[in-house]
Amino acid sequence: MGAKQFSDSLLAEYLLRYNELRLQYLDYIVSNTVMNIWMQKWFLAFLPFHNTSPDGCHGFMPSAQWFLD
C-alpha cells in the first residue's frame, strides 16, 4: 500500500468515526425529544467534519506527502 492509498484509507476511518459520533449525538437528541420539548432545551448543530471554527472538528488529515516525509 502506497502513501496515497494509506492516506485515503485513514481518511475513510476518520470519516467513519466522525459519522458514528454524529449518529450517537442524533440518537441522544431523539431519545430525549419529549424532555427537550417540555424543558424547551436546544441542542447545538453537529458541525461538519471540515469545519474550521473553534468548536469544529477541523477535519485534519495527514496527506500522502506527510506520510512520505
PyMOL commands that set and color helices and strands:
alter all, ss='L'
color gray80, all
select helices_A, chain A and resi 3-31+33-39+64-68
alter helices_A, ss='H'
color red, helices_A
deselect
rebuild
show_as cartoon
